[in-house]
Amino acid sequence: MRTHFLKSQSVSRNMHASASASSTSTCANGLISELIYSENQPDMTQLLLLPLLQQLGMQSRWQLWLTPQQKLSRDWLQRSGLPLDKVMQSPYSGTITTVEAMIKALQTGNYSVVLGWLDEEISEVDRQRLQEAASSGQALGLIMRSENSIYASARPLNGLRIHSSLYH
């Protein structure tokens, strides 16, 4: 059995996640979460991520995907039930780091969620900056990392660990 991590840190201890929350509610205090996924089993990641993105898609705000080289497929977005008119994608440009782009996007308050693909663990300073930006914009920031990248990090991960043979 492999161990995978879903790392969540709330800006406020008073923030409560609820599956029955209204689709129009926002992350009232902002939230940064990290999802470690397997590139060999993308369907499992979609099972975890899509319901959240579909619910956030009912808000009036946009979803921003800061992706590596891949381009989002319009057909995949439609089949997944994500709103085409509220999803923006920005591929990695190299002129600004993904963390900096996430911070700027989260601070605007224009996005319900900002997804950023990162290869390496971020520093505590950057994590705190992301949390402050998410709080400022009342948004969800999702750090997406491949399981291949976690083995390079010797630092133990804090947060919620999900042990499951079902997930990857």
VEXFIMAR-877828 format. One line per 2 residues: their letters; for each residue x, y, z of N, C-alpha, C. Coordinates in nm, 3 decimals, padded with zeros to 5 digits, m for minus. Last residue first. Layout:
! VEXFIMAR-877828
A) X,Y,Z,X,Y,Z,X,Y,Z; ...
END
This chain:
! VEXFIMAR-877828
HY) m00.479,00.579,m00.557,m00.354,00.539,m00.623,m00.314,00.403,m00.573; m00.694,00.519,m00.326,m00.638,00.639,m00.387,m00.498,00.606,m00.433
LS) m00.717,00.264,m00.225,m00.811,00.307,m00.327,m00.757,00.429,m00.400; m00.549,00.239,m00.021,m00.509,00.167,m00.141,m00.603,00.205,m00.256
SH) m00.466,00.509,00.184,m00.571,00.436,00.115,m00.513,00.364,m00.005; m00.434,00.751,00.407,m00.378,00.620,00.377,m00.487,00.540,00.309
IR) m00.381,01.081,00.405,m00.484,00.985,00.369,m00.412,00.857,00.330; m00.295,01.317,00.644,m00.249,01.210,00.557,m00.365,01.116,00.529
LG) m00.290,01.658,00.703,m00.373,01.538,00.699,m00.315,01.439,00.601; 00.024,01.792,00.821,m00.113,01.800,00.771,m00.181,01.665,00.773
NL) 00.358,01.796,00.693,00.262,01.818,00.801,00.123,01.817,00.741; 00.604,01.581,00.566,00.489,01.667,00.539,00.402,01.677,00.663
PR) 00.956,01.593,00.622,00.826,01.528,00.644,00.713,01.628,00.622; 01.196,01.642,00.374,01.121,01.705,00.481,00.989,01.633,00.500
AS) 01.307,01.550,00.149,01.338,01.475,00.270,01.257,01.526,00.389; 01.182,01.516,m00.170,01.179,01.599,m00.050,01.204,01.514,00.073
AY) 01.167,01.327,m00.362,01.286,01.411,m00.362,01.294,01.496,m00.236; 00.919,01.220,m00.337,01.031,01.138,m00.291,01.162,01.218,m00.289
IS) 00.747,01.396,m00.454,00.754,01.394,m00.307,00.871,01.313,m00.256; 00.747,01.366,m00.729,00.820,01.481,m00.673,00.832,01.473,m00.521
NE) 00.584,01.152,m00.778,00.726,01.139,m00.811,00.808,01.252,m00.748; 00.332,01.244,m00.732,00.393,01.162,m00.628,00.542,01.143,m00.654
SR) 00.300,01.587,m00.828,00.308,01.446,m00.865,00.376,01.369,m00.753; 00.090,01.831,m00.687,00.224,01.775,m00.701,00.216,01.628,m00.735
MI) m00.078,02.131,m00.661,m00.083,01.998,m00.722,00.060,01.950,m00.742; m00.235,02.326,m00.440,m00.101,02.294,m00.487,m00.106,02.150,m00.535
LG) m00.500,02.536,m00.455,m00.465,02.394,m00.459,m00.326,02.377,m00.520; m00.667,02.773,m00.271,m00.546,02.749,m00.350,m00.511,02.602,m00.341
LA) m00.969,02.938,m00.259,m00.903,02.810,m00.236,m00.782,02.801,m00.327; m01.036,03.265,m00.116,m01.030,03.167,m00.223,m00.960,03.040,m00.176
QG) m01.034,03.535,m00.021,m01.137,03.438,00.018,m01.150,03.329,m00.087; m00.822,03.700,m00.064,m00.916,03.683,m00.174,m01.030,03.589,m00.144
SS) m00.696,03.680,00.189,m00.729,03.811,00.132,m00.835,03.800,00.022; m00.655,03.405,00.207,m00.741,03.474,00.303,m00.788,03.607,00.247
AA) m00.476,03.368,00.000,m00.604,03.298,m00.004,m00.703,03.364,00.091; m00.262,03.523,00.098,m00.328,03.560,m00.027,m00.465,03.495,m00.038
EQ) m00.196,03.377,00.327,m00.240,03.516,00.341,m00.313,03.563,00.216; m00.116,03.136,00.206,m00.228,03.138,00.300,m00.283,03.280,00.316
LR) 00.105,03.223,00.058,m00.012,03.168,m00.010,m00.135,03.171,00.080; 00.274,03.295,00.270,00.231,03.396,00.173,00.108,03.351,00.095
QR) 00.310,03.042,00.384,00.243,03.148,00.461,00.194,03.259,00.369; 00.450,02.920,00.176,00.322,02.864,00.220,00.242,02.969,00.298
DV) 00.681,03.077,00.171,00.591,03.080,00.056,00.454,03.024,00.093; 00.782,03.002,00.424,00.755,03.144,00.394,00.657,03.154,00.278
ES) 00.824,02.732,00.394,00.722,02.776,00.489,00.685,02.922,00.466; 00.863,02.651,00.043,00.914,02.690,00.175,00.797,02.731,00.265
IE) 00.732,02.363,m00.131,00.754,02.507,m00.115,00.801,02.537,00.027; 00.862,02.087,m00.309,00.800,02.139,m00.186,00.829,02.288,m00.178
ED) 00.834,02.086,m00.670,00.907,02.075,m00.544,00.824,02.129,m00.429; 00.668,02.119,m00.884,00.753,02.000,m00.881,00.816,01.979,m00.745
LW) 00.325,02.216,m00.904,00.461,02.242,m00.858,00.539,02.112,m00.853; 00.051,02.366,m01.042,00.130,02.244,m01.045,00.274,02.279,m01.010
GL) m00.226,02.519,m00.892,m00.090,02.537,m00.942,m00.012,02.407,m00.932; m00.543,02.659,m00.907,m00.467,02.534,m00.905,m00.330,02.560,m00.965
VV) m00.759,02.848,m00.731,m00.640,02.861,m00.814,m00.561,02.732,m00.797; m01.104,02.925,m00.703,m00.994,02.831,m00.683,m00.882,02.863,m00.781
SY) m01.247,03.150,m00.748,m01.291,03.064,m00.638,m01.181,02.966,m00.603; m01.110,03.468,m00.824,m01.111,03.324,m00.846,m01.164,03.251,m00.723
NG) m01.086,03.731,m00.759,m01.159,03.700,m00.882,m01.180,03.550,m00.902; m00.925,03.803,m00.556,m01.063,03.773,m00.520,m01.148,03.738,m00.642
TQ) m00.653,03.862,m00.572,m00.749,03.943,m00.647,m00.893,03.922,m00.603; m00.497,03.676,m00.437,m00.522,03.807,m00.375,m00.632,03.886,m00.445
LA) m00.472,03.466,m00.620,m00.553,03.447,m00.499,m00.590,03.582,m00.436; m00.294,03.580,m00.810,m00.430,03.543,m00.848,m00.521,03.529,m00.726
KI) m00.058,03.616,m00.657,m00.123,03.731,m00.723,m00.268,03.700,m00.757; m00.009,03.348,m00.580,m00.029,03.454,m00.480,m00.103,03.571,m00.542
MA) 00.029,03.221,m00.827,m00.081,03.180,m00.739,m00.113,03.291,m00.638; 00.259,03.352,m00.914,00.137,03.366,m00.992,00.015,03.328,m00.907
EV) 00.439,03.261,m00.718,00.411,03.405,m00.729,00.281,03.429,m00.807; 00.432,02.985,m00.778,00.391,03.033,m00.646,00.357,03.181,m00.652
TT) 00.535,02.981,m01.037,00.397,02.939,m01.016,00.346,02.989,m00.881; 00.729,03.277,m01.114,00.713,03.142,m01.061,00.566,03.110,m01.042
IT) 00.760,03.432,m01.430,00.714,03.443,m01.291,00.695,03.301,m01.239; 00.859,03.350,m01.668,00.892,03.486,m01.624,00.851,03.511,m01.479
GS) 00.762,03.098,m01.724,00.902,03.112,m01.688,00.940,03.251,m01.640; 00.506,03.021,m01.782,00.574,03.109,m01.875,00.722,03.125,m01.845
YP) 00.275,02.763,m01.779,00.396,02.815,m01.716,00.472,02.898,m01.818; m00.052,02.865,m01.895,00.062,02.774,m01.889,00.183,02.842,m01.827
SQ) m00.350,02.922,m01.760,m00.229,02.995,m01.791,m00.113,02.898,m01.781; m00.696,02.915,m01.810,m00.572,02.841,m01.800,m00.457,02.931,m01.838
MV) m01.016,02.944,m01.659,m00.903,03.007,m01.729,m00.780,02.921,m01.708; m01.356,02.894,m01.659,m01.227,02.829,m01.640,m01.123,02.901,m01.725
KD) m01.607,02.982,m01.715,m01.548,03.026,m01.588,m01.412,02.963,m01.560; m01.718,02.872,m01.940,m01.713,03.018,m01.934,m01.650,03.070,m01.805
LP) m01.726,02.602,m01.893,m01.630,02.653,m01.991,m01.611,02.805,m01.978; m01.761,02.448,m01.588,m01.813,02.557,m01.671,m01.706,02.616,m01.764
LG) m01.749,02.093,m01.588,m01.690,02.220,m01.545,m01.735,02.330,m01.641; m01.819,01.836,m01.655,m01.919,01.920,m01.590,m01.862,02.049,m01.536
SR) m01.656,01.677,m01.802,m01.635,01.677,m01.657,m01.736,01.763,m01.582; m01.722,01.738,m02.062,m01.757,01.605,m02.011,m01.747,01.598,m01.860
QL) m01.606,01.999,m02.070,m01.750,01.979,m02.086,m01.794,01.845,m02.030; m01.332,01.937,m02.036,m01.400,02.027,m01.943,m01.551,02.007,m01.949
WD) m01.286,01.777,m02.262,m01.273,01.719,m02.128,m01.345,01.806,m02.025; m01.323,01.969,m02.466,m01.410,01.852,m02.461,m01.406,01.789,m02.321
RS) m01.111,02.139,m02.414,m01.248,02.190,m02.405,m01.348,02.076,m02.390; m00.832,02.050,m02.231,m00.917,02.015,m02.343,m01.058,02.067,m02.317
LK) m00.555,02.246,m02.140,m00.685,02.188,m02.102,m00.768,02.164,m02.227; m00.228,02.156,m02.225,m00.339,02.247,m02.248,m00.468,02.175,m02.209
QQ) 00.082,02.117,m02.051,m00.042,02.063,m02.106,m00.148,02.173,m02.122; 00.304,02.228,m01.919,00.294,02.242,m02.064,00.160,02.198,m02.123
PT) 00.145,02.309,m01.618,00.272,02.295,m01.690,00.245,02.308,m01.840; m00.096,02.565,m01.523,m00.054,02.431,m01.562,00.086,02.429,m01.618
LW) m00.303,02.701,m01.332,m00.165,02.735,m01.367,m00.095,02.604,m01.397; m00.628,02.772,m01.368,m00.540,02.656,m01.372,m00.404,02.704,m01.421
LQ) m00.884,02.926,m01.195,m00.759,02.947,m01.267,m00.671,02.824,m01.254; m01.223,02.995,m01.218,m01.125,02.896,m01.174,m01.000,02.919,m01.259
WR) m01.421,03.283,m01.115,m01.349,03.199,m01.210,m01.268,03.092,m01.139; m01.741,03.331,m00.948,m01.600,03.357,m00.972,m01.538,03.252,m01.065
SQ) m01.993,03.252,m00.888,m01.980,03.350,m00.995,m01.834,03.376,m01.032; m02.013,02.894,m00.845,m01.994,03.031,m00.797,m01.980,03.125,m00.915
MG) m02.009,02.653,m00.963,m02.140,02.715,m00.949,m02.131,02.857,m00.894; m01.752,02.560,m00.943,m01.795,02.613,m01.072,m01.932,02.678,m01.068
LQ) m01.742,02.440,m00.699,m01.688,02.575,m00.709,m01.727,02.642,m00.841; m01.849,02.193,m00.782,m01.921,02.276,m00.685,m01.873,02.421,m00.692
QL) m01.648,02.109,m00.957,m01.785,02.126,m01.006,m01.865,02.216,m00.912; m01.432,02.088,m00.783,m01.428,02.187,m00.889,m01.566,02.212,m00.948
LP) m01.525,01.874,m00.621,m01.493,02.004,m00.562,m01.495,02.113,m00.668; m01.549,01.666,m00.811,m01.666,01.713,m00.737,m01.644,01.851,m00.673
LL) m01.269,01.649,m00.910,m01.381,01.699,m00.991,m01.504,01.742,m00.911; m01.094,01.534,m00.716,m01.089,01.675,m00.749,m01.214,01.727,m00.820
LL) m01.138,01.259,m00.687,m01.127,01.345,m00.569,m01.148,01.492,m00.603; m01.149,01.167,m00.948,m01.257,01.131,m00.856,m01.256,01.219,m00.731
QT) m00.906,01.258,m01.048,m01.030,01.319,m01.095,m01.146,01.287,m01.003; m00.735,01.080,m00.921,m00.726,01.223,m00.890,m00.855,01.294,m00.931
MD) m00.813,00.847,m01.051,m00.831,00.859,m00.906,m00.826,01.005,m00.863; m00.736,00.890,m01.315,m00.878,00.877,m01.283,m00.905,00.892,m01.134
PQ) m00.458,00.885,m01.330,m00.526,01.015,m01.329,m00.674,01.006,m01.293; m00.228,00.707,m01.252,m00.369,00.682,m01.225,m00.445,00.815,m01.218
NE) 00.025,00.794,m01.303,m00.015,00.667,m01.363,m00.163,00.637,m01.344; 00.062,01.014,m01.151,00.046,01.036,m01.295,00.001,00.909,m01.366
SY) m00.094,01.057,m00.849,m00.017,00.964,m00.930,m00.044,00.991,m01.077; m00.063,01.346,m00.632,m00.136,01.255,m00.720,m00.040,01.164,m00.795
IL) m00.128,01.541,m00.359,m00.023,01.461,m00.421,m00.094,01.353,m00.503; m00.246,01.854,m00.298,m00.288,01.722,m00.343,m00.171,01.655,m00.413
ES) m00.289,02.089,m00.047,m00.195,02.026,m00.138,m00.243,01.886,m00.170; m00.445,02.404,00.012,m00.443,02.260,00.026,m00.347,02.203,m00.077
IL) m00.546,02.690,00.177,m00.444,02.633,00.089,m00.441,02.483,00.117; m00.814,02.915,00.201,m00.761,02.783,00.233,m00.656,02.747,00.129
GN) m01.030,03.166,00.339,m00.923,03.124,00.251,m00.864,02.992,00.295; m01.250,03.211,00.487,m01.125,03.264,00.538,m01.007,03.228,00.449
AC) m01.456,03.109,00.323,m01.473,03.234,00.396,m01.343,03.294,00.445; m01.477,03.003,00.035,m01.384,02.968,00.141,m01.370,03.094,00.223
TS) m01.827,03.064,m00.018,m01.687,03.071,m00.054,m01.603,03.016,00.059; m02.138,02.934,m00.140,m02.052,02.979,m00.032,m01.907,02.978,m00.078
TS) m02.283,02.827,m00.339,m02.249,02.967,m00.355,m02.161,03.018,m00.242; m02.341,02.574,m00.264,m02.246,02.590,m00.373,m02.208,02.735,m00.394
SA) m02.347,02.519,00.086,m02.408,02.578,m00.032,m02.304,02.599,m00.140; m02.236,02.209,00.222,m02.230,02.355,00.213,m02.293,02.401,00.083
SA) m02.218,01.945,00.270,m02.350,01.995,00.239,m02.353,02.147,00.228; m01.961,01.904,00.342,m02.002,01.850,00.212,m02.138,01.905,00.173
SA) m01.770,02.153,00.484,m01.893,02.077,00.494,m01.935,02.031,00.355; m01.512,02.273,00.689,m01.551,02.221,00.558,m01.677,02.138,00.576
HM) m01.473,02.567,00.874,m01.520,02.429,00.874,m01.558,02.391,00.731; m01.258,02.784,01.041,m01.315,02.746,00.913,m01.353,02.599,00.916
NR) m01.126,02.852,01.268,m01.272,02.849,01.275,m01.337,02.805,01.146; m00.863,02.881,01.220,m00.904,02.755,01.284,m01.055,02.743,01.290
SV) m00.771,03.012,00.907,m00.839,03.033,01.034,m00.880,02.899,01.092; m00.635,02.905,00.700,m00.588,03.033,00.751,m00.652,03.060,00.886
SQ) m00.559,02.559,00.705,m00.657,02.666,00.701,m00.598,02.792,00.757; m00.405,02.329,00.511,m00.384,02.421,00.620,m00.483,02.534,00.603
SK) m00.360,02.002,00.404,m00.447,02.118,00.415,m00.406,02.201,00.533; m00.268,01.759,00.188,m00.215,01.849,00.288,m00.301,01.973,00.290
LF) m00.286,01.439,00.146,m00.366,01.555,00.112,m00.336,01.653,00.222; m00.069,01.187,00.038,m00.098,01.295,00.129,m00.195,01.394,00.067
HT) m00.023,00.834,00.054,m00.038,00.960,m00.020,m00.090,01.065,00.075; 00.143,00.534,00.053,00.090,00.641,00.136,00.087,00.768,00.053
RM) 00.059,00.216,m00.083,00.132,00.341,m00.086,00.066,00.441,00.006; 00.085,m00.118,00.000,00.000,00.000,00.000,00.089,00.123,00.000
END
